[in-house]
Amino acid sequence: MFGGQVAAPINSPHLRRSGSRAVVSDLGAELGNGVENSYVHPLEINGSKNASIPLVTAAIVPSPTLLWRFKVLLFLLWGFICGKTGWQSVMRMSADLRDLFLYEAFLYYNPLLLVTTMVWLWGINLWVFSRSNINYAKIFDLDQNHLTHREIWKCATWMTIVVPTSMTAYLYLYSNGEVLLYFAVVMLLIFPFDIFYFSSRYYLLRALWRIVLPLQAITFSDFFLADILTSMAKVFSDIERSVCRMVHRQVATIAWFEADSVCGSHSVAIPLVLVLPYLFRFFQCLRQYRDIGERSALLNALKYSTAVPVIFLSALKYHVLPESWTNFYRPLWLLSSVLNSLYSFYWDVARDWDFSFARMFKFNKSHLYSHLLHGRTWVWGYDLQGFPNILKKFDHTHVNRISVSEIQIEDISGWDGPGLRRYLHFSVSVYFWVIGSNLILRCTWTYKLSAHLRNNYLTVFTIAALEIFRRFQWIFFRVENEWNKINSRPNMQLSMNDPSPSDDEVKLLSSSAGGYNV
């Protein structure tokens, strides 16, 4: 026991992985009995009884549970110190300057807080994908060294610490601390040395460059990131206003409070920055139409173009007469807002998520709704292999989707409610919650795009946070739909070599001419 031979099993936790130097803890060395680290012990590894491995003292590390509790304690202590310092700093101000000062501090830091929230939620997206057997690395064409959800959460943790700490220092010192923070963020992204996830930073910067200049074929990651940027249009607008005040030396002053100033709330730069993400996505769609010639790309471009009148008609309120705004421009703004919200909602559900509004009202049992909506009885039949070799006999057969040489009948896993699409990785109730909440949040998002509604900055911040949450939900089902498409491609290729369908299948195909397209 003390310095004698140690027989370590192959699954011993003290042994490292294959290919690295094996380490065995020496109990005698831990007790201080003078055994040297170079002492050699014979071990039985993989059936070899004569193998000898040098003995090294194992490092003493704290318990993971103890370490986690210590981290939580430090985080709570940090939050208490920041909150107490910030509150005392604000209370020292006079009542007439307090609200003005809080608004200025909030303007500088709320974009970074929203970006931090987006990073946390993106980590949750990756975590759910890893548990749902959705290979997001293949979808985004990532290498084996890509960031996992744990590494994303590490980045978000540091952002959560740095941003509120800088905000507290700004409240306490009332200085230009936010300038240094913005500068540090930019330098961290473009730092050309192999530290802090260099390959991931390069991947992000390359994707941003491809979004700004779509001179090449558009990949899934390109338009996926561009869609996320449209949900962060308010973030970019606030960053522009903050940088404007830094450049014109209006930080920690009240010169910027005048609405008509170069950095005021009536600035022409506000709608110009708000519309940029939508223009990037618009030109991506045009490029996609040029490359593949699909008409849906033009319809998608039309969707993003509907955001342009919402943004600029709202900005016109500060540049036209009040009577003109009330009688002419305001009704146009309302009409364009409704059009943009409904069009975007439809595209989210029907195109991005591949949910059919028609299938939502079909039932697998005879139901009054199916007669009223379609004038027939809809019956769902399927087998586990996807090939309807044995079909139930019924009067009115409807095949929902037809591939090259097989009939794919919608599988709703025995559910008695409306159908969505063939493959669902999550609970059915989740999909209907997301569809309903997406409609509501799409309408409130228009509020944030309108510059003339920015009177209450806390309300606007809440709506911007809700839009990020809506995009967080959107990511799940957009990536899920893309994963389903990737998995269906091998099946389509295999079906090209299948024998021709039987006479019964041909009759069934001819009787279902009103089905969905491939």
N, C-alpha and C positions, 0 to 999 in steps of 0.2 A: 504493500500500500504506500509506504513512504520510500520512494526511490527504487522500488522493484519494477518488475516487468508489468506493462499495462497491455491488456488485450482489448483493443478498441474494435467494436463492430463496424461493419461497412456503413451503416446508417447513423454513425455517431454524429451528434451536432457539432463536435469539436473538429471534425474533418472538413476541409474546404471542398469545393467542387472539383470534378475531374479536370486535369490539366493545370492545376495550380498547386502550390506547395502546401502539403498537408500539415496541419498544425494540431497538436494534441496538448491539452492542458496538463501540466504537471502539478499534481496535487501537493507533492512534497515541496516544490518550489514556492507554492502559495503559502505554505505553512512555515517557510523559512528554515528548512532543514539543511540548507547548503548544497542542494543538488544543482549542478551546473546545467545551463540551457543546452549545452552541446551533447549531453548524454543521449545515447542512442538506444531506443527500445525496439525490440522485434515486434512487428504487428502482423496480423493475419488479414491481408487485404486481397479480395478477389481470389481466394484459394491459395495465395502464395504465403507460405509460412516463414520464409527466410527474408522477407522484405524488411528493411530497416529505414526509419524516418527520423530525422533530427527533431528533438523535442524543444518546443519554444513555449515560454510562459504565455498563457492566454491573457489578453487585455481585460481589465476589469471595467465594465460599463454598467451604468445604472439600469434599473428595471425600466422597460418601455412604459409601463403604467406610471411609475414615478416620474419619468421624464415628461410624459404627456401632462400630468397634473402640474408640474412645474411650469411648463409652457403656458398652460391656461392661466395660472396664477400671475405670471408676468404680463400676459396680454390684458387681464382685467386691471392690474395695477397701472399699466400704461394707459388704458382707456380712462381710468379715474383721474390720472394726472393731467391728461390732455383736456378732459371735460372741465375739471376744476380750474385749470389755468385759463382756458378760453372764456369761461363764464366770468371769472374775476376781472379779466381784461375788458370784457364788454361792459360790465357794470361800472367800471371806472369812468366810462364816457358819459357825456351829457345826453339827456333824453332826445334832444333834437338831432344829434349826429349818430345816435346808436343804430337806427334803422338803415340810414344811408351807409354806414360803415359795414354792417352785416351784409347788405346787398352787394357791396363791392367785393367783400371776401368770398361771398357765395358765388359770384360770377367767375372769379378766378379759379375756384376749386371744384365747382360742381361738374365741369367736363371730365376732370380726372376721377372724380368719384363715380361717375357713370361708366367710364371706361373700366375702372376696377370692378364694378358690378358685372359688366359684360364678361370680363375674364373669369370671374367666379362661376358664372352661369355656363360659360363654354367648358369649363372643367366638369361641370355636372353633365353636360351633353356627352362628353367623351366617356365619362364613367358609365352612363346608361347604355351607350353604344357597346362598350366592352362587355357588359352584362347581358346584352340582348343579342349577342352573336352577329352584330353588324360591323363589318370590317371597314371602319371609316378610313383607315390608312390606305386601303386599296381604292376607295372612292376618291380621295384627295391626292392620290399618287404620292404618298409620303414614303420616305425611306425608313429603314429599320431603326434609325436613331431619332425618330420623331418624338415630340413631347407627349407624354402620357397625361392622364388626368391628374396624377399626383404632382407632376412637375408643373402643370398649369396652376394648380392650387398653391404651390410654393411661390410662384410668381405673384399670384393674387394676394397671398399673405403679406409679402413684402410691400406690395402696392398699398394694401390696407394700412400698413404701419407708416409708410413714408408720407402718404398724402395727408392724413389727418394730423400727423406731427408737424408737417410744414404749415398747415392751416393754423394750428395752435401757435406756432412761432410767429406767424403773420399777425394774429390777433394780439399777441403779447408785445411784439416789437413795433408793429405798424410800420413795416419796412418793405423792402423789395424782395422778400424771400421767395415769392411765387415766381419771380423772373428766373432765379437760379433753378427752381424745380422744373420749369418748362424747358430750360436749356439742358438740364441733366437728362430729361426724358428723350429729347432729340439725339443727344450724344450717345445715349445708351443704345438706341436703335441703329445708328449708323456706325458704331464703333467697329473698326475693321480688324479687330484682333479676335483670336479664337478663344473667347471667354463668354460666359453667360449665353449659352445656347446659340452659338454663332450660326450654325446651319439653319436653325428655325428663324432667326432674325433675317437671314438672307432670303429664305423662302417667303417671309411676309413682305419684305421690301420689293422683291421681284414681282409678287402678285399685285402690290399696289402700283408698281410701274406699268404693268400690263393693263391695269384698270384705267389709268390715266391716259395711256396711249395704246389703244387696242389695235395695234398694227399686225397682230398675229392671230392665229386661230384661237377662239375663246374656249378655255377648258372649264370643267365644272367648278374647280376651285376659284377661278377668276370671277365668274358671275355670282358664285356663292358669297364670296367676300364682298363683292359690290352690293349685293342685296343687304348684307349686314350694315354696310356704310350708309345706305339710305335710311336705316333706322337710327343712325347716329348723326343725322343732319343737324339737329339742334346742338349737339356736342361741338361740331365743327364751327357752327355760327358763334357759339360762346368763346371758343378758342380764338377766333378771328377778332372778336371784340376785346379780349384780354390782351392779345398781342398788339393790337392797335393802341391801346392805352400804354403799354410798355414802350412802344416805339415813340409815341408822342409825349412820353414822360408825364402821364396823367395818373400814375399809380400813387395811392395814398394821398390823393387830392380830390377835390370836388369839381374840378374843371370838366370832367367827362359827364357830369350829371345833367348838363344841358342837352336836351333831346336833339337839338339841331347841330351839335358839335360834330367834329369829324368822327368821333367814336361814340356818338350818342345812339339812342334807340331808333332814331329816324334815318340812320345811315343807309345809303344805297348798297353798301357792301353786305348787309345782312341778307337780303333776298338772293344776292348773287352767290353767296356761300351756301345758303340753304338748297339751292337748285343744283349745285355741282354734282352731288352723288346721283341724282336722277338723270342728269345729262350723261354721266359716265355709263350708267346702265343702259340708257337709250342708245348710245353709240355702240355698245357691246351687242345689242340686239340687231342693229343694222349690219354689223360685221358678221354676226352669225347667219343672217339671211343671205349675205353675199357668199358665205362659205358653203352652206348646205341647201339654201333655197327653200326653206320651209316657211310657209305662210304664217305659222304660229309665231315666228320670230318678229314679224311685223306687228302682229296683234299685241305681243308683249311690249314692243317699243311704244305702241300707242298707249299702253297702260302707264308707263313712266312719263309720257308726255302730258298726261292729265294732271300731274302734280305741278306743272309749270304755271298754269293760270291760278291755281290756289295760292301759290307763293307770291306772285307778282300783283295779283289783284288785292291781296291783303296789304301789301306794302304801299299801294297807291293811296291808301287812306291818308297818309301824311303828306301827300303831294298834290291832292286835288281839293276842290272846295267841298265843304261838308254836305251841301245839297246834292252835288254830283255823286258823292260816295253813297249817300242814303238812297237816292232814287235810281241809280244806274249800276254802279260798281258793286255795291253790297249784294244785290240779288244775283249778279253774275258770280260773285265769290261763293255764295251759298250753293248755286247750281253746280259749279265746278267742284266744290267740296263733296257734295253728295255723289257726283259721278265718279270722282277719284276713289272714294271709300268703297262704293259698291263694286266698281270694276276690279279694284285691288283684292277685295274679299273673294270675288268669284275666281280670280286667277289663283289665289292661294289654295282654295279648296279644290277646284276642278283641274288645274294644271300642275301646280307645284306638288300637291299631295295626291293627285290622281283619284280624287273622290268624285263620284258622279252624283249630281243632284237628282237625276232620275232614279238611280238605284237606291237612294235613301228612302224612297216611298214604295219599294217593292217588298213583298212579304213572302215568306216561304210556305205560308198556309193561305188557304182561301180567305180573303178578307174584303170587306166592303170598300176600303180605300183603293185596293188594286182594281176593282171594277170601275170605280168612279174615275180614277186617273188614267187607266189604260184600257178599260173595256174588256178585260180578260183575266183569267186566273193564272197567277204566276206560281210556278212550282220549281223548287230548287233541287237539283239532283247532282251528285258527284260521287266519285270513289277516291280512295286514298292515293292512287297513282296519277290522278289527273286525267285518265283516259276513260271516257264513258262507254266502256265495253258492255256494261249491263245497265240499262236505263229503265227507270220506272215507266210504266205505261200511263200516259195521261193524254188528255185531249189537246191541250194547248201547250206546246213546247216552245220555250224561248231560250236560245243560247246567247249568253251575254258577250262572249268574246271568242273569236275564232282565230287560230294561228295558222301556220302553213299547212300542216296536215293532221292536226289534232283539234279536238273540240275542248276548250277549257270552259267548264261550267262553274259558275261562281261558287266559291266555298265560303260559307259563313259559319262553319263549325257548329252547326246545330242551333244557331241563334235564331229566335223567332222575330227579331226586329228587322228594321231596314238594313240593306246591305251597303257597304262602302266600296271595298275593292277586294281582290282575291286574297292577298297576303297581308295579315295584320300582326305586327309584333307586340302590340300593347293591348290593353283591355279596351273593349268596344266603348265603354262609357267615357274613357279618356278622349277618344276621337270626337265624340259629340260635345264634350266640354270645350275642347279646343276650337271646334267650329263656331260654337256660340260666343265664346270669349273673343275669338279673332274678329268677329263682326263688330262687337262693341268697341274693342280697342282700335280697330281700323278707323272708326268714326271719331274717336277722341284724338287719334293721331293727327287729324287735320287741324285740330285746335292748336297743336304745337307748331305747325308749319306756318301759322298766320301771325305775322309780326304785330298786328294791331291788337292781339289778344294777350300780350305779354305784360299785363299790369301786375299780376300777382306771381312773383317769381317762384314761390313755393308750389303753387298749383302747376305751373309749367314744368317744374322739376319733377313733380309727381307723375305727370303725363309722360314726360320723357322716360322716366324709369319704367312706367307701364309698357311703353313701346318696346323697350329693351326686353322686358319680360315676354311680350308677344313674339318678338323675334326669337327668343329662347325656345318658346313652344314651337314655332315654325320650323326651327332647325331639326327637331326630332323627326318630323314627318317628311320633310324635304329630303333628308339623308336616307330615311327609311325607303322612300319611293325610289330613289336612285339605286339603292342596294337591291331592291326588287328587280329593277330593270337590268342590272348587271347580271343577276342570277338567271334571268330569263333568256339571256342571249345564248348561252350554251344549249339550252333546250331548243331554241329556234334552229340552231345549227344542226343538232342531232335529228330534228324532225325532217330535215331535207333528205336524209337517207332512209326514212321510214317507207314501207310499202304503201301503195295507193290505198285510200280508204275503201271500205266495203260499200256495197250498194245501200245498206241501211244508213250508213253514215252520210252518203251522198244525198239521200232523201232528207235526212235531218238537216243537212247544210242548206238545201234548197228551201226547206220550210221555214228557215230562220233568217231570211234575207234582211229582216229589219234589225238585226243584231248590231253590236258595236263593232267598230273597225278594229283592225289589228293594232 
